[in-house]
Amino acid sequence: MQFSLQRLVALMFLLVSSARAAGSDYHVGIGKADITGPAADVNMMGYAMLEQIVSGIHTRLYARAYIVADPSQDSNRFVFVNLDACMASQAVTLGVIERLKAEFGDMYTERNVAISGIHTHSGPGGYLQYVLYDITSLGFVKQSWEAVVSGIVESIRRAHANVKPGKLRVNTGELLEANANRSPSAYLHNPEEERARYQHNTDKIMTQLSVSDSEGKGTGAISWFPVHCTSINNTNDLISGDNKGVASQYLEKWAAKQSPARAGSPAVGELQVTDDFVAAFGQANVGDTSPNIQGAFCQDTGLPCEDHSLCNGRNKLCIARGPAWPDNFRSNEIIAQRQADKARELLTSASEEVSGPIDFRHAFLDMTNIQVREGPHTRAGRTCPAAMGFSFAAGTTDGPGAFDFKQGDTNGTIFWKVVGHFLHNPTESQTACQAPKPILLDTGNAHIPYEWQPSIVEIQILRVGQFVILCVPGELTTMAGRRLREAVQAQVQPSWGNVTIAIAGLTNTYSSYVTTFEEYQAQRYEGASTIFGPHTLDAYIQEFLRLADDMAGGRPTDSGPTPPNMIKNQWSFLPPVVIDTAPIGSHFGTVVHDVLKTPYHVNDTVTVTFQSACPRNNVRTGDTFLAVQKLQDDTGEWITVYTDNDISTKLHWQRPHMLSSESTATVTWKIPPGTEDGTYMIWNYGDYKHLTGGIVPFTGHSSSFTIGQPKSTLWKALQQFRHRFLWL
């Protein structure tokens, strides 16, 4: 009897253990889709430089969607979408949710869908619905908005169709030499005892949530790390995912090479990965971070910039330098590689399996007048209608502004105050609420032709087991993010124990920056761009704690006021493509400048120029404007080995002058290490607009050319010796 009882107890233990193990599984779906948009004529979003107009492609942009669902209640799920765009926007989020509801009913709504931007400054703009953010793009650009919205929906659609049993793991690790603080003087305004708790003035921790299928093979990962995607500066005119977009490429290509599906590919550590692995690099508390880790220097003297980021009184001369300065694209690759390497390390060493319930909370907030109560993590005060300070116009050391404003300006100038008052003259109450910010643009009270900046924003918490994502509609600085994480951790710890928290910045809505109260007093760029006043962070902390408390208590959350949908009211001044023409005696796709007849070698750059047409005629979603093809010696078949998404290729498109209907496309390919010897050819694909308005596709290709490995120094020396001594 005793022996049977022991066996029964053991059997019950095994059953409970098995149930617990099964309970740690989730249903997970991953999808990826193109959101690149117009590759010509549209202003880039991020640097606010009127002259920075898209003129080609460095890499394509993607939406990467991750669905996590409860297997016991399949409708209990959330979606996190990581976007190769400057930010999410309210206009995009509203458009996405509308289409998801039409297709999936109530399965995907604003409550459980989070859309987060990586903050690349090299993507097409014009997809936000507020005036200030669309000024430099000449208003709303429907083509940009449509590309982003349809791409996000498609990524979610693919993830939805791909939902299957899987496991989640969480891992964190330190990543050095990948970010720097671009406003260290503002950071020093934070209390000394608070700063003493941290070794660095930027967060150096990468936080990763990884996914594996039922066979234990890795299928995807999201890796959050705070660094601005400004490795490529404001002189660039090629669409690019910048350092996070390229990091995704690096990790996905690494996974494809390691996949067991490829013959002879070894497993990495104890982890195997699938060849369709999807790697997202999420943005975190990015506000005061920079990838330009050498620091800011004066272009005229070579000396470090002064505290106001000026050089001889001018902000345009103060420029931050990346690790491979002055080569921005090489600097971009270095910062991308460091993120990809750390993500790979976390992926292959992850051992903490996620287990526990799925939950989510979402709320819209009217940020114009939130009363903040004094608390352990908050300072009493209130928020204000939106306003931009003088230092906003100074720009940053990653991209200075167009006029010689200075950072750290708490006074302003009479001239620019008069200019700003033409928009709206701030009231005494608004001036006092925003103090010490001198108001340049009183955007929260400007309503012509429609709203200039948001009043209603949204916050969101996504939880799966011991992993929590805080979705913030702006750019939190380093210390602001630390305070938010610490406050939420303290709030949920009694109910959930220790959790790993990731901050997802620039999510769902964009409302510029969020500094600490102390950093706000310094009024550098980040403080001047904290639009709801000095108590913005305190308000967010208070409201996130409300959502966290509702989650912990199992209570529903008040949805809050509905934001305006102004998409139908948008103004646009971007002229359409009227017609494309080719010179007399030529046609679309004709080679203007061909490849060399002599062999190329690794690290050489192949250049071909084609007679072309405006890329806006067809954005070629999920397709390419170029191809590098290789001849298969055994079959005589040409296969594509590189497209316009590869970092080794670039597509430069240009008109001879602004009003010309003629244009050319120059394809460059820097031959990467490991390229096989052989015969190659470069193609250009495009579409021209006919006089009748019809869109007609065309192609063109270069002559074939050969690639051979460069001869060694020893071989060259032997050849010289042989020519000198004929008897050898």
Secondary structure, DSSP 8 states (H G I E B T S, - for coil): -HHHHHHHHHHHHHHHHHHHHHHT-EEEEEEEEE-----EEEEEESS--TT-EEEEESS--EEEEEEEEETTEEEEEEEEEEESSS---HHHHHHHHHHHHHHHTTSS-TTTEEEEE--BSSEE----SSHHHHTTTTB--HHHHHHHHHHHHHHHHHHHHT-EEEEEEEEEEE--SS-EES-HHHHTTS-HHHHTT-SSSS--EEEEEEEEETTSEEEEEEEE----B-SS-TT--SB--HHHHHHHHHHHHHHHHH-TTSTT---BTTBEEEEEEEEEEE--S-TTEES-TTEEEETTT-SB--TTS-BTTBSTTEEEE-TTTT-HHHHHHHHHHHHHHHHHHHHHH--EE--S-EEEEEEEEETTS-EE--BTTB-SEE--S--EEGGGGGEETTEE-SS---TT-SS--HHHHHHHHTT----HHHHHHHTTS-EEE-GGG--SSS-SS-SEEEEEEEEETTEEEEE-SSEE-HHHHHHHHHHHHHHHHHHH-S-EEEEE-SBSS--BEE--HHHHHH--HHHHTBTT-TTHHHHHHHHHHHHHHHHHHT------------GGG--B-----------TT--TT-EEE---SS-B-TT-EEEEEEEE--GGG---TTS-SEEEEEE-TTT--EEEEEETTSTTEEEEEE-SSTT-S-EEEEEEEE--TT--SEEEEEEEEEEEE-TTS-EEEEEEE---EEE-----HHHHHHHHHHHH-TT-
